[in-house]
């Protein structure tokens, strides 16, 4: 078949698209199939279901907590106003009172939501029958990965700076964090002394020594970090070597 005949055959070939019959007087309504919207793969409905009331409330609560941390960090606890927290969160001021009694309870919830999960992991590590050095290295990694350089560091800095002026904040943090962490570390270090992992009982008597460089790093970062940033991992590694001795090369 010549090229001309082949083209004529293509032009005269009947269209395969199905034509829908029209009612008398109706307009031409059928559209080309290519213009029909395609469904996204794996979706059974044109849109996902709207979030539930509980999900919307949780999102709003989280937005308020995040805005509160920003406002406390920028203005300090005393000068921070709930009006400004509401503005940052994009909610009405009255909405805050649906979730939190006052500014102090809002601050306390920041501690619970951001710090308590970390404290729980430290408690569990301290209670486990593991070598003290391994636990110390685990806590150091936890601090480097999930506290230092994160929003949790900003909260910890707030405790350090605002605690002396607002004793109730310091007292809450003491009961929520310190009273849980220090006994766990004291028990761990006492067992390490009994097993001969430590040459003396200084860490058992003063477990605060274990986290002292971490607190120093938070203070240093806030004051001098822009001039001389710390390598937090190397700092904590050197501290652990001082406490437990350097690891052997093998």
Helices and strands as residue ranges (DSSP letters): H 3-12, G 33-35, H 53-79, H 82-89, H 93-96, H 103-127, H 132-146, H 151-162, H 167-173, I 174-178, H 179-194, H 202-205, H 208-224, H 232-244
